[in-house]
Amino acid sequence: MNERLKGLYKTIILEHNKEPFFFKKNEEATYVLKAYNQICGDRFELYFEVKNGVIEDLTFHGFGCAISKASTSVLVKNLKGKDFVKALLSCRQFLSVTNDEEANGENLGEELEAFSAAKEFPGRLKCATLAWDEMIKFLEEKK
């Protein structure tokens, strides 16, 4: 892993772990997705509304390692306000980056790019993809 990517990975994870975006419960949300990693115990809930096919009021809460918390924070930040098609595309792009596939020439931004380093740590890959996997299941079911 190159030094730039290593630094980016460390910086993004530390920032999002310390101050995650939209980290709060919303018990009254229409949709609540549960993301749970049986191997390490990471557990997050994604709370949101859908209006006219657009994801709104997206928040999350729970606990887990710095990687899973940071990754979920990045997911929430990136999907809030997107329609299902764009959200699904973003999720698939994130997974393609973490799985060492080409991102179809898309500029994913530094936050998503930072998680490409997760592939260097196979035991942590599930931590990075946990919430993204659950969101993909939801979006594919609803489209």
DRENPA-3360 file (N, C-alpha, C; in nm, 2 decimals, always signed):
BEGIN
1 = MNERLKGL = +0.09/-0.12/+0.00/+0.00/+0.00/+0.00/+0.09/+0.12/+0.00 ~ +0.06/+0.22/-0.09/+0.14/+0.34/-0.09/+0.12/+0.43/+0.03 ~ +0.22/+0.51/+0.05/+0.21/+0.60/+0.17/+0.09/+0.70/+0.17 ~ +0.06/+0.75/+0.05/-0.05/+0.84/+0.04/-0.18/+0.77/+0.08 ~ -0.20/+0.65/+0.03/-0.32/+0.58/+0.06/-0.33/+0.54/+0.21 ~ -0.21/+0.50/+0.26/-0.21/+0.46/+0.40/-0.24/+0.58/+0.49 ~ -0.19/+0.70/+0.46/-0.22/+0.82/+0.53/-0.37/+0.86/+0.52 ~ -0.42/+0.85/+0.40/-0.56/+0.88/+0.38/-0.65/+0.79/+0.45;
9 = YKTIILEH = -0.62/+0.66/+0.45/-0.70/+0.56/+0.52/-0.70/+0.59/+0.67 ~ -0.58/+0.62/+0.73/-0.57/+0.65/+0.87/-0.65/+0.78/+0.91 ~ -0.63/+0.88/+0.83/-0.70/+1.01/+0.85/-0.85/+1.00/+0.85 ~ -0.90/+0.94/+0.74/-1.05/+0.93/+0.72/-1.11/+0.85/+0.84 ~ -1.05/+0.74/+0.87/-1.10/+0.65/+0.97/-1.10/+0.72/+1.11 ~ -0.99/+0.79/+1.14/-0.99/+0.86/+1.27/-1.09/+0.97/+1.27 ~ -1.10/+1.05/+1.17/-1.19/+1.16/+1.17/-1.34/+1.11/+1.18 ~ -1.38/+1.02/+1.10/-1.52/+0.97/+1.10/-1.55/+0.89/+1.23;
17 = NKEPFFFK = -1.45/+0.83/+1.29/-1.47/+0.75/+1.41/-1.49/+0.85/+1.53 ~ -1.41/+0.96/+1.53/-1.42/+1.06/+1.64/-1.55/+1.14/+1.63 ~ -1.58/+1.19/+1.50/-1.69/+1.27/+1.48/-1.77/+1.22/+1.36 ~ -1.85/+1.11/+1.38/-1.93/+1.06/+1.27/-2.04/+1.15/+1.23 ~ -2.07/+1.15/+1.10/-2.19/+1.23/+1.05/-2.32/+1.16/+1.09 ~ -2.41/+1.24/+1.13/-2.55/+1.20/+1.15/-2.56/+1.08/+1.25 ~ -2.48/+1.08/+1.36/-2.48/+0.97/+1.45/-2.58/+0.99/+1.56 ~ -2.70/+0.94/+1.53/-2.81/+0.95/+1.63/-2.92/+0.85/+1.60;
25 = KNEEATYV = -2.99/+0.81/+1.70/-3.10/+0.72/+1.68/-3.22/+0.80/+1.63 ~ -3.31/+0.73/+1.56/-3.44/+0.79/+1.51/-3.54/+0.68/+1.52 ~ -3.58/+0.65/+1.64/-3.68/+0.54/+1.67/-3.81/+0.55/+1.58 ~ -3.84/+0.67/+1.53/-3.96/+0.69/+1.46/-3.94/+0.68/+1.31 ~ -3.82/+0.64/+1.26/-3.80/+0.63/+1.12/-3.88/+0.52/+1.06 ~ -3.92/+0.54/+0.94/-4.00/+0.44/+0.86/-3.92/+0.32/+0.84 ~ -3.79/+0.33/+0.81/-3.70/+0.22/+0.78/-3.59/+0.22/+0.88 ~ -3.56/+0.10/+0.93/-3.45/+0.07/+1.02/-3.38/-0.05/+0.97;
33 = LKAYNQIC = -3.25/-0.04/+0.92/-3.17/-0.15/+0.88/-3.07/-0.18/+0.99 ~ -3.06/-0.31/+1.01/-2.97/-0.36/+1.11/-2.85/-0.42/+1.05 ~ -2.73/-0.37/+1.08/-2.61/-0.43/+1.03/-2.53/-0.49/+1.14 ~ -2.51/-0.62/+1.14/-2.44/-0.69/+1.25/-2.33/-0.78/+1.19 ~ -2.22/-0.77/+1.25/-2.11/-0.86/+1.22/-2.09/-0.96/+1.33 ~ -2.12/-1.08/+1.30/-2.12/-1.19/+1.40/-1.97/-1.22/+1.44 ~ -1.88/-1.19/+1.36/-1.74/-1.23/+1.38/-1.68/-1.14/+1.49 ~ -1.71/-1.01/+1.48/-1.64/-0.91/+1.58/-1.74/-0.84/+1.66;
41 = GDRFELYF = -1.87/-0.85/+1.64/-1.97/-0.79/+1.72/-2.01/-0.65/+1.68 ~ -1.96/-0.59/+1.57/-2.00/-0.46/+1.53/-2.15/-0.46/+1.50 ~ -2.22/-0.36/+1.55/-2.37/-0.35/+1.54/-2.41/-0.21/+1.52 ~ -2.47/-0.18/+1.40/-2.52/-0.05/+1.37/-2.66/-0.06/+1.32 ~ -2.74/+0.05/+1.34/-2.87/+0.06/+1.28/-2.87/+0.18/+1.20 ~ -2.93/+0.17/+1.08/-2.95/+0.29/+0.99/-3.09/+0.32/+0.99 ~ -3.12/+0.45/+1.02/-3.26/+0.50/+1.03/-3.28/+0.60/+0.91 ~ -3.40/+0.58/+0.84/-3.42/+0.68/+0.74/-3.56/+0.67/+0.69;
49 = EVKNGVIE = -3.60/+0.78/+0.61/-3.73/+0.79/+0.54/-3.70/+0.78/+0.39 ~ -3.80/+0.75/+0.32/-3.79/+0.75/+0.17/-3.91/+0.83/+0.12 ~ -3.88/+0.94/+0.05/-3.99/+1.02/-0.01/-3.96/+1.04/-0.16 ~ -4.06/+0.99/-0.24/-4.05/+1.00/-0.38/-3.92/+0.93/-0.43 ~ -3.89/+0.82/-0.37/-3.77/+0.74/-0.41/-3.64/+0.80/-0.37 ~ -3.64/+0.90/-0.28/-3.52/+0.96/-0.23/-3.50/+0.93/-0.08 ~ -3.37/+0.89/-0.05/-3.34/+0.86/+0.09/-3.32/+0.99/+0.17 ~ -3.41/+1.01/+0.27/-3.40/+1.13/+0.35/-3.39/+1.10/+0.50;
57 = DLTFHGFG = -3.34/+1.20/+0.57/-3.33/+1.19/+0.72/-3.25/+1.06/+0.76 ~ -3.14/+1.03/+0.69/-3.06/+0.92/+0.71/-2.96/+0.94/+0.83 ~ -2.98/+0.86/+0.93/-2.89/+0.87/+1.05/-2.85/+0.72/+1.08 ~ -2.75/+0.71/+1.17/-2.71/+0.58/+1.22/-2.67/+0.59/+1.37 ~ -2.68/+0.47/+1.43/-2.63/+0.46/+1.57/-2.59/+0.32/+1.60 ~ -2.50/+0.30/+1.69/-2.46/+0.17/+1.73/-2.32/+0.17/+1.78 ~ -2.25/+0.06/+1.77/-2.11/+0.04/+1.82/-2.04/-0.05/+1.73 ~ -1.91/-0.03/+1.73/-1.82/-0.12/+1.66/-1.68/-0.06/+1.65;
65 = CAISKAST = -1.59/-0.13/+1.58/-1.46/-0.08/+1.57/-1.46/+0.05/+1.49 ~ -1.34/+0.12/+1.49/-1.33/+0.24/+1.42/-1.35/+0.23/+1.27 ~ -1.31/+0.12/+1.21/-1.33/+0.10/+1.07/-1.48/+0.09/+1.03 ~ -1.56/+0.01/+1.11/-1.70/+0.00/+1.07/-1.78/+0.13/+1.10 ~ -1.74/+0.20/+1.21/-1.81/+0.32/+1.24/-1.78/+0.43/+1.14 ~ -1.65/+0.44/+1.10/-1.61/+0.54/+1.00/-1.68/+0.51/+0.87 ~ -1.68/+0.38/+0.83/-1.74/+0.34/+0.70/-1.89/+0.37/+0.70 ~ -1.96/+0.35/+0.81/-2.10/+0.37/+0.82/-2.13/+0.52/+0.81;
73 = SVLVKNLK = -2.04/+0.60/+0.87/-2.05/+0.75/+0.87/-2.04/+0.80/+0.72 ~ -1.94/+0.74/+0.65/-1.92/+0.78/+0.51/-2.04/+0.74/+0.43 ~ -2.10/+0.62/+0.45/-2.22/+0.58/+0.38/-2.33/+0.68/+0.40 ~ -2.36/+0.71/+0.53/-2.47/+0.81/+0.56/-2.44/+0.94/+0.49 ~ -2.32/+0.99/+0.50/-2.29/+1.12/+0.44/-2.31/+1.12/+0.29 ~ -2.27/+1.00/+0.23/-2.28/+0.99/+0.08/-2.42/+0.96/+0.02 ~ -2.50/+0.89/+0.10/-2.63/+0.85/+0.05/-2.75/+0.94/+0.08 ~ -2.73/+1.02/+0.18/-2.84/+1.11/+0.22/-2.88/+1.20/+0.11;
81 = GKDFVKAL = -3.00/+1.20/+0.07/-3.05/+1.29/-0.04/-3.05/+1.22/-0.18 ~ -3.00/+1.10/-0.19/-2.99/+1.04/-0.32/-3.11/+0.95/-0.35 ~ -3.15/+0.94/-0.48/-3.25/+0.85/-0.51/-3.19/+0.71/-0.51 ~ -3.28/+0.61/-0.52/-3.24/+0.47/-0.51/-3.14/+0.43/-0.61 ~ -3.15/+0.47/-0.73/-3.06/+0.44/-0.84/-2.92/+0.49/-0.81 ~ -2.91/+0.62/-0.77/-2.78/+0.67/-0.74/-2.72/+0.62/-0.61 ~ -2.80/+0.59/-0.52/-2.76/+0.53/-0.39/-2.70/+0.39/-0.42 ~ -2.77/+0.31/-0.50/-2.72/+0.18/-0.53/-2.59/+0.18/-0.61;
89 = LSCRQFLS = -2.58/+0.27/-0.70/-2.46/+0.29/-0.77/-2.34/+0.33/-0.68 ~ -2.36/+0.42/-0.59/-2.26/+0.46/-0.49/-2.22/+0.34/-0.40 ~ -2.32/+0.26/-0.36/-2.29/+0.14/-0.28/-2.20/+0.04/-0.36 ~ -2.24/+0.02/-0.48/-2.17/-0.08/-0.56/-2.03/-0.03/-0.59 ~ -2.01/+0.10/-0.61/-1.88/+0.16/-0.64/-1.79/+0.14/-0.51 ~ -1.85/+0.16/-0.40/-1.77/+0.15/-0.27/-1.73/+0.00/-0.26 ~ -1.81/-0.09/-0.29/-1.78/-0.23/-0.28/-1.67/-0.27/-0.38 ~ -1.68/-0.21/-0.50/-1.59/-0.25/-0.60/-1.45/-0.20/-0.56;
97 = VTNDEEAN = -1.44/-0.08/-0.50/-1.31/-0.03/-0.45/-1.25/-0.12/-0.34 ~ -1.34/-0.16/-0.25/-1.28/-0.24/-0.14/-1.25/-0.38/-0.18 ~ -1.31/-0.43/-0.30/-1.28/-0.56/-0.35/-1.18/-0.56/-0.46 ~ -1.11/-0.45/-0.47/-1.00/-0.44/-0.57/-1.04/-0.45/-0.71 ~ -1.16/-0.40/-0.74/-1.21/-0.40/-0.88/-1.20/-0.26/-0.93 ~ -1.21/-0.25/-1.06/-1.21/-0.11/-1.12/-1.34/-0.04/-1.09 ~ -1.33/+0.09/-1.07/-1.45/+0.17/-1.03/-1.51/+0.24/-1.15 ~ -1.50/+0.18/-1.27/-1.56/+0.23/-1.39/-1.52/+0.37/-1.42;
105 = GENLGEEL = -1.40/+0.41/-1.38/-1.35/+0.54/-1.41/-1.42/+0.65/-1.33 ~ -1.50/+0.62/-1.23/-1.56/+0.72/-1.15/-1.47/+0.78/-1.05 ~ -1.48/+0.91/-1.03/-1.40/+0.97/-0.92/-1.48/+0.96/-0.79 ~ -1.44/+0.87/-0.71/-1.51/+0.84/-0.59/-1.49/+0.93/-0.47 ~ -1.38/+1.01/-0.48/-1.35/+1.10/-0.37/-1.26/+1.03/-0.27 ~ -1.19/+1.12/-0.20/-1.09/+1.06/-0.10/-1.15/+0.97/+0.00 ~ -1.27/+1.01/+0.05/-1.33/+0.93/+0.16/-1.36/+0.78/+0.11 ~ -1.41/+0.77/+0.00/-1.44/+0.63/-0.05/-1.31/+0.56/-0.09;
113 = EAFSAAKE = -1.22/+0.64/-0.15/-1.09/+0.58/-0.20/-1.01/+0.53/-0.08 ~ -1.02/+0.60/+0.04/-0.95/+0.56/+0.16/-0.98/+0.42/+0.20 ~ -1.10/+0.38/+0.18/-1.14/+0.24/+0.22/-1.09/+0.13/+0.12 ~ -1.03/+0.17/+0.01/-0.97/+0.07/-0.07/-0.85/+0.00/+0.00 ~ -0.80/+0.07/+0.10/-0.69/+0.01/+0.18/-0.74/-0.11/+0.26 ~ -0.87/-0.12/+0.29/-0.93/-0.23/+0.37/-0.89/-0.36/+0.31 ~ -0.88/-0.37/+0.18/-0.85/-0.50/+0.11/-0.71/-0.55/+0.16 ~ -0.63/-0.46/+0.21/-0.50/-0.50/+0.26/-0.51/-0.58/+0.40;
121 = FPGRLKCA = -0.63/-0.57/+0.46/-0.65/-0.63/+0.59/-0.78/-0.71/+0.58 ~ -0.76/-0.83/+0.53/-0.88/-0.92/+0.50/-0.97/-0.94/+0.62 ~ -0.92/-0.94/+0.74/-1.00/-0.96/+0.86/-1.08/-0.83/+0.89 ~ -1.05/-0.72/+0.83/-1.12/-0.60/+0.85/-1.21/-0.56/+0.74 ~ -1.21/-0.63/+0.63/-1.29/-0.60/+0.51/-1.44/-0.60/+0.55 ~ -1.48/-0.70/+0.62/-1.63/-0.70/+0.66/-1.67/-0.58/+0.74 ~ -1.57/-0.53/+0.82/-1.60/-0.41/+0.90/-1.63/-0.29/+0.81 ~ -1.55/-0.28/+0.71/-1.56/-0.17/+0.62/-1.69/-0.18/+0.53;
129 = TLAWDEMI = -1.73/-0.30/+0.50/-1.85/-0.31/+0.41/-1.98/-0.34/+0.48 ~ -1.98/-0.36/+0.61/-2.10/-0.40/+0.68/-2.22/-0.33/+0.65 ~ -2.22/-0.20/+0.67/-2.35/-0.12/+0.65/-2.38/-0.11/+0.50 ~ -2.28/-0.10/+0.42/-2.29/-0.09/+0.27/-2.37/-0.22/+0.22 ~ -2.33/-0.33/+0.27/-2.39/-0.46/+0.23/-2.54/-0.46/+0.26 ~ -2.57/-0.41/+0.38/-2.71/-0.41/+0.42/-2.79/-0.31/+0.34 ~ -2.73/-0.19/+0.31/-2.80/-0.09/+0.23/-2.83/-0.15/+0.08 ~ -2.73/-0.22/+0.03/-2.75/-0.28/-0.10/-2.87/-0.38/-0.10;
137 = KFLEEKK = -2.88/-0.46/+0.00/-2.99/-0.56/+0.01/-3.12/-0.48/+0.01 ~ -3.13/-0.38/+0.09/-3.25/-0.30/+0.09/-3.28/-0.23/-0.04 ~ -3.19/-0.17/-0.10/-3.21/-0.10/-0.23/-3.25/-0.19/-0.34 ~ -3.18/-0.31/-0.35/-3.22/-0.41/-0.45/-3.36/-0.46/-0.43 ~ -3.40/-0.48/-0.31/-3.53/-0.53/-0.28/-3.64/-0.43/-0.32 ~ -3.61/-0.30/-0.30/-3.71/-0.19/-0.32/-3.71/-0.14/-0.46 ~ -3.61/-0.17/-0.54/-3.61/-0.10/-0.68/-3.71/-0.16/-0.77;
% end
